[in-house]
Each structure stands twice: as structure tokens, then as C-alpha cells.
Amino acid sequence: MLLTETQLRKIIRKLILENPNHYHKLIAMFSSKDLETIRQAVELGVTLGYFEKIAEENGNPTWWVCDLEADEEFYDMYAEQYPEGISVYEGGKSNVYGTNEIGYIQIVGEAGRHSIRITWPKEPLK
């Protein structure tokens, strides 16, 4: 019996999903508030099939933006732990660009979709 690529991915994903610790590790990487660690979490999550990159913007000199479509289990676990998302804002500190914008990893609420948007400064806070 030959399997299609989609069938094989589903089988591998099912085996991987038997260990929910992966979700916790990815969420911990998101909460590190370190851009490189967040990017690694995105790449790892995509590789493991937990989410798909819908859009990514690297051209902005000050911000990295990435939209993800997450699987339902990951999305639900993230939303439970961080219902307001994760923010880089730290009590009155502005970003290095002198604006009041903050970096965040937040749930984008659309019916039937499990979207997460990451907007993160390329430079750490002052």
C-alpha cells in the first residue's frame, strides 16, 4: 500500500502529537521574548506540522511580522495560557525606535480559523 504525502504527514503528526510537551516547549519559546528563539519556534512548529506560515514580512527594517495558521490543539493551549497574547512591553519602556508600538504574539480571532500573528521588534527594548 502506497501512502500519499498528506497521509504520511497525518500519520507522523499523530505520532508526534501523542506527546503534548512539544506544545509546551514551543509556547515557552514564544514566551522567551527573544526574536531568534521565537523564529526558531516558528520554524520548528512548521516542520512538525503544528502550524503553517501564511505570511512573513522581513522587509521592514524595524519589525518582523509573521502570520501562522495553527492546528486546533496548539491554538487552544496557547489561548488558554496567554488569552491576551504575549507582549514585549515592559512597564513604561519604549521600543528602540521611539514609538509606542509594542511587539506581540496574539490570537487573531476569525470564525473557524486558528490564526496567530507575531509582530516583534528586530531590536530589543532600550
Secondary structure in CASP SS format (residue, H / E / C, confidence):
PFRMAT SS
TARGET T0000
AUTHOR 0000-0000-0000
METHOD secondary structure of the structure
MODEL  1
M C 1.00
L C 1.00
L C 1.00
T C 1.00
E H 1.00
T H 1.00
Q H 1.00
L H 1.00
R H 1.00
K H 1.00
I H 1.00
I H 1.00
R H 1.00
K H 1.00
L H 1.00
I H 1.00
L H 1.00
E C 1.00
N C 1.00
P C 1.00
N H 1.00
H H 1.00
Y H 1.00
H H 1.00
K H 1.00
L H 1.00
I H 1.00
A H 1.00
M H 1.00
F H 1.00
S C 1.00
S C 1.00
K C 1.00
D C 1.00
L H 1.00
E H 1.00
T H 1.00
I H 1.00
R H 1.00
Q H 1.00
A H 1.00
V H 1.00
E H 1.00
L H 1.00
G H 1.00
V H 1.00
T H 1.00
L H 1.00
G C 1.00
Y C 1.00
F E 1.00
E E 1.00
K E 1.00
I E 1.00
A E 1.00
E E 1.00
E E 1.00
N C 1.00
G C 1.00
N C 1.00
P C 1.00
T C 1.00
W E 1.00
W E 1.00
V E 1.00
C E 1.00
D E 1.00
L E 1.00
E E 1.00
A E 1.00
D C 1.00
E H 1.00
E H 1.00
F H 1.00
Y H 1.00
D H 1.00
M H 1.00
Y H 1.00
A H 1.00
E H 1.00
Q H 1.00
Y C 1.00
P C 1.00
E C 1.00
G C 1.00
I E 1.00
S E 1.00
V C 1.00
Y C 1.00
E C 1.00
G C 1.00
G C 1.00
K C 1.00
S C 1.00
N C 1.00
V C 1.00
Y C 1.00
G C 1.00
T C 1.00
N C 1.00
E C 1.00
I C 1.00
G C 1.00
Y E 1.00
I E 1.00
Q E 1.00
I E 1.00
V E 1.00
G C 1.00
E C 1.00
A C 1.00
G C 1.00
R C 1.00
H C 1.00
S E 1.00
I E 1.00
R E 1.00
I E 1.00
T E 1.00
W E 1.00
P E 1.00
K C 1.00
E C 1.00
P C 1.00
L C 1.00
K C 1.00
END
